[in-house]
Amino acid sequence: MRKMSRLFLLVLMALAPLGMSVSALAQADAPAAAPVPAVTTAAIPSGTPDYVTATPGIGQPAPEGIALQPPVTSIGVEAHKLVDTILDPVMFAVSIFVLGLLAWTVFRYRAAANPKASRTSHNTTIEIIWTVVPVLILVVIAVPSFRLLANQYSPPKADITIKATGHQWYWEYSYPDQGNFSFDSVMLTEAESAKRGSPNLLDVDNRIVLPVGATVRVLTTAADVIHAWAMPAFWVQMDAVPGRVNETWFKVERPGVYFGQCFQLCGTKHGFMPIAVEVVSKEKFAAWIAAKQKENGIAPAAAAAPPAAVAPTPVAAPVAAPAA
């Protein structure tokens, strides 16, 4: 009896670590209890322009169909021309050719028509063709692609700069040229989107407001993980990387509301941090900036004043060497 008790104790001691590891695993697999903290945003200041209602099919996915969004920037127009006149026709032609070649091969070289299998192993002419033709196709695609990339990364002088900082899961924007005020931009609920007349999951409480026809420089960074600031109608996408500042640009020629999203897999709520840009006239933009500066206690004159120039340090005249 005493031996059985000792054996029982030894078994319990041996299983104790296993029980602890199972308990630890269970705790590790348990879902997080605390939700993402709510983000407090500043109220829309009085005197700002009313929110513009989004136009269906402009600056947002089409209700039906698979076409790209209509471009509203020169880069977008150039990119759409590349897609419509080169990429799509080449892909369609190659797909039809390969499908036809596959169907002909299956029919022509089926077992019933060829009881004795061919032992052909090399055909120099065919090998040259299937090497040269893809190279020529890539060259045709590369020339306009390189020109588009050069235009994208050779921006003109910016009229205004904004900074976009990605958080899990919302965007924070600041306007360095207008006093460096900032605000958070959080997705609207379905009820709030319906009240404003906006597409669900795409609009936000505080939109970016920009003047029409202005060259806008966008500085992107992130506070936690990698995000991506992307606006399909502008043909713009730039990663927002923690500890690094990336740069992109656009120039919108049409007033309206345009929607984008984070294009990186930044976590469980990746699909719930949209981007909304409201492009207005220069007069409305000036009124919005004035209201924002007043809300944040920024003097317009101080915000518009250029940084003071630093006077050069006078250089002392060299001391003449004593006569020998």
Buried (B, 14 or more C-beta within 10 A) or exposed (E): EEEEEEEEEEEEEEEEEEEEEEEEEEEEEEEEEEEBEEEEBBEBBEEBBEBBEBEEBBBBBEEEEEEBBBBBBBBBBBBBEBEEEBBEEBEEEEEEEEEEEEEEEEEEEEEEEEEEEEEEEEEEEEEEEEEEEEEEBEEEBEEBBEEBEEEBEEBEEBBBBBBBBBBBBBBBBBBBBBBEBBBBBBBBEEEBBEEBEBBEBBBBBBBBBBBBBBBBBBBBBBEEBBBBBBBBBBBBBBBBBEEEEBEBBBBBEBBBBBBBBBBBEBBEEBEBBBBBBBBBEEEBBEBBBBBBBBBBEBEBEEBEEEEEEEEEEEEEEEEEEEEE
